Amino acid sequence: MQSSLTPRLLALLMAASALAATPDAQARKPKAKQPAATVAPAVDAVKRPDFGTEKPSKDALQVASWVLNANDNEGSSFVIVDKHAARTYVFTPEGKLRGAAPVLLGLTKGDETYPGVGDRELSNIAANERTTPAGRFVAEPGVNGHGVDIVWVDYEAAVSMHRVITNNPAERRLQRLASSKPAEHRISYGCINLPAAFYENVLAPTVRDSDTIIYVLPETQSPAELFGFKDGGKNKAPQTVPKVASAFYLDGA
């Protein structure tokens, strides 16, 4: 029996069959389950110190970054004294800048303290012995021989951070603090002189209210050599100071 379907009708039926396999129809079919995305293991983020609008030296930035990422400050506030730049920075334990200011430093460059210098009168300290020691120190509030509050850096060497001393006009300490030339900031007997307002509003409250570590950057070697970056910075034991005044500390340092 001959089929009654004409070639045209047969073509229409084939086209209708093809429509059944359109994307809409295929969309109703269950999709194959995709493999779960691989989640990368958590990686501790690198901590970065916040210097605010300050433009720190390479050494200051490097040490601040190391302090945070090695947890060398052990959750304490910390201070960086950059001798090359004659500037100091005070940070929260998390590395956020509380404030920065210029400083006056020892007359002579050097990272060590001459033996016994802390036990001598200022008049008996030679020019080449007037250095500000570098290192990691535990800050401690104290008072000087005149009952004025200071922050001890190295008690044995009678080195502290304090308000700028202005009792000798010939030294021009206020003008030196304002100078943009780091060489002009070398005048003290080793102590770190600060603007009075900065000492009273930033440094002193930080040390008084929380544990604070002071990092005085070196100028005769690299920070990595001094602080021992490769072994976690523990090769140089932190200094400790007694909570008493030094009878040998005199105004003018």
Residue pairs with C-beta under 8 A, 6 or more apart in sequence:
5 13
46 69
47 65
47 68
47 69
47 95
48 65
48 68
48 95
49 61
49 64
49 65
49 67
49 68
49 91
49 95
49 96
49 97
50 95
50 96
50 97
51 61
51 64
51 89
51 97
51 100
52 97
52 100
54 89
54 97
54 100
56 64
56 82
56 85
56 89
57 82
57 84
57 85
59 82
59 84
59 217
59 222
59 223
60 80
60 82
60 85
60 87
60 89
60 217
62 223
62 224
63 80
63 215
63 217
63 223
63 227
64 80
64 89
64 91
64 95
66 72
66 223
66 227
66 229
66 233
67 73
67 78
67 95
67 213
67 215
68 94
68 95
70 229
70 232
70 233
72 136
72 213
72 227
72 232
72 233
73 93
73 213
74 213
75 93
75 211
76 93
76 210
76 211
76 212
76 213
77 90
77 91
77 92
77 93
77 98
77 206
77 207
77 210
77 211
77 212
77 213
78 90
78 91
78 93
78 212
78 213
78 214
78 215
79 88
79 89
79 90
79 91
79 139
79 161
79 203
79 206
79 212
79 213
79 214
79 215
80 88
80 89
80 91
80 215
80 217
81 87
81 88
81 103
81 132
81 192
81 214
81 215
81 216
81 217
82 88
82 89
82 217
83 105
83 109
83 132
83 134
83 216
83 217
83 218
83 219
84 182
84 217
84 219
85 182
86 102
86 103
86 104
86 105
86 182
86 185
86 186
87 100
87 101
87 102
87 103
88 100
88 101
88 102
88 103
88 161
88 192
88 194
88 203
89 97
89 99
89 100
90 97
90 98
90 99
90 100
90 202
90 203
90 206
91 97
91 98
92 98
93 210
98 202
98 206
99 198
99 201
99 202
99 203
101 194
101 195
101 198
101 202
102 177
102 178
102 185
102 195
103 177
103 185
103 192
103 193
103 194
104 164
104 173
104 176
104 177
104 185
104 186
104 187
104 188
104 192
104 193
105 132
105 185
105 186
105 187
105 188
105 192
105 193
106 130
106 131
106 132
106 186
106 188
106 189
106 190
106 191
107 127
107 130
107 186
107 187
107 188
107 189
108 127
108 128
108 129
108 130
108 131
108 186
109 131
109 186
109 219
109 220
110 131
110 132
110 219
110 220
111 131
111 133
111 134
111 135
111 218
111 219
111 220
111 221
111 226
112 131
112 133
113 131
113 133
113 154
113 156
113 157
113 159
113 190
114 129
114 131
117 125
117 129
117 157
117 158
117 190
118 154
118 155
118 156
118 157
118 158
118 159
118 246
118 248
119 158
119 248
120 248
121 248
121 250
122 189
122 250
122 252
122 253
125 189
130 188
130 189
130 190
131 190
132 159
132 188
132 190
132 191
132 192
132 216
133 153
133 154
133 157
133 159
133 190
133 216
134 216
134 217
134 218
134 219
134 220
134 226
135 154
135 215
135 216
135 226
135 236
135 239
136 213
136 214
136 215
136 227
136 233
136 236
136 238
136 239
137 153
137 154
137 213
137 214
137 215
137 216
137 238
137 239
138 211
138 212
138 213
138 214
138 238
138 239
138 240
138 241
139 151
139 152
139 153
139 161
139 207
139 212
139 213
139 214
140 151
140 152
140 155
140 207
140 241
140 243
141 149
141 150
141 151
141 152
141 204
141 207
141 208
141 243
142 149
142 150
142 151
142 152
142 155
142 160
142 241
142 243
142 244
142 245
142 246
143 149
143 150
143 245
144 150
144 160
144 162
144 245
144 246
144 249
144 250
144 251
145 245
145 246
145 247
145 248
145 249
145 250
145 251
146 250
146 251
147 245
148 162
148 163
148 251
149 162
149 204
150 160
150 161
150 162
150 249
151 160
151 161
151 162
151 199
151 203
151 204
151 207
152 159
152 160
152 241
153 159
153 160
153 161
153 192
153 214
153 216
153 239
154 239
154 241
155 239
155 241
155 242
155 246
156 239
157 190
158 190
158 191
158 246
158 248
158 249
158 253
159 190
159 191
159 192
160 191
160 192
160 249
160 253
161 191
161 192
161 194
161 199
161 203
161 214
162 191
162 192
162 193
162 194
162 199
163 193
163 194
163 195
163 196
163 199
163 200
164 173
164 174
164 177
164 193
164 194
164 195
164 196
165 173
165 188
165 193
165 251
165 252
165 253
166 173
166 174
167 251
167 252
168 252
171 187
173 187
173 193
176 184
176 185
176 187
177 185
177 193
177 195
179 185
188 253
189 252
189 253
190 253
191 253
192 216
194 203
206 212
213 238
215 227
217 223
217 226
218 225
218 226
223 229
224 230
226 236
227 233
227 236
228 234
228 235
228 236
